[in-house]
Amino acid sequence: MIRLSKAGKMPCRSWSLQAKDTCPGAWKSKRRELVDACLGCYATTGNYNYPNVKAPRIHNREDWKRKEWVSEMVEEIDSNDRYFRWFDSGDIYHTKLAEKIYAVCAATPHCQHWIPTRSYKFKKFHKVLAALDSLPNVKVRYSSDSILGEYTSGLHGSTIMPEGHKDSNITKCEAYERGGKCGRCRLCWNKDIDVIGYVQHGQKMKSVMLNKVKEK
């Protein structure tokens, strides 16, 4: 059974997994320590802790393995879906999942797909992520681990940054000037936008940010 989510700020539906459990790129190498951006992950706080919110994400971890999953996803993403987000929590943790997502995106050209990920850190994902991003209706955004607006040009498609951070190469997400709502903005799906900057938000991230600034 296909189970999609609808995050409050988003203008579209999404398919998601449980945060951290399915985020191999969230961890620093050789240590079970989260990278800075994931220390303040919004998907581990608030409503995301409720059983009814967790349930579809837990379900999806096994559901995608079904033979019929691709065809059912394609049927689910009908002509009413003009935009779709993959992973408002969780990440592409398996290459077979990435291949199936490719099949879904390729079969739904009427819909613009946005895929944020940290799985680019692992060589085994490179080929399929490149294939996904080559589709005209897909934007794969490699997430920077920084919460200070740092990113690698030509690699990262998004970063977290402090309020007031200035960088002419970053396109600022203005959702948090609209109560956390995307509104009419669709820049995250726009293949012409190189780097999106998300202003840090939430008490957990603010705490992480303060500690990071102190370290500097």
Secondary structure, DSSP 8 states (H G I E B T S, - for coil): ----B--TT-SSEEE---TTTT-GGGB-TTSS-B-HHHHT-GGGSGGGGSHHHHHHHHHHHHHTTSTTHHHHHHHHS-TT-SEEEE-SSS----HHHHHHHHHHHHT-TTSEEEEEESGGGSGGGHHHHHHHHHSTTEEEEEB-S-SSS---TTT-SEEEE-TT---TT-EE--GGGTTT--TT--GGG-TT---EEEE--SHHHHHHHHHHHHH-
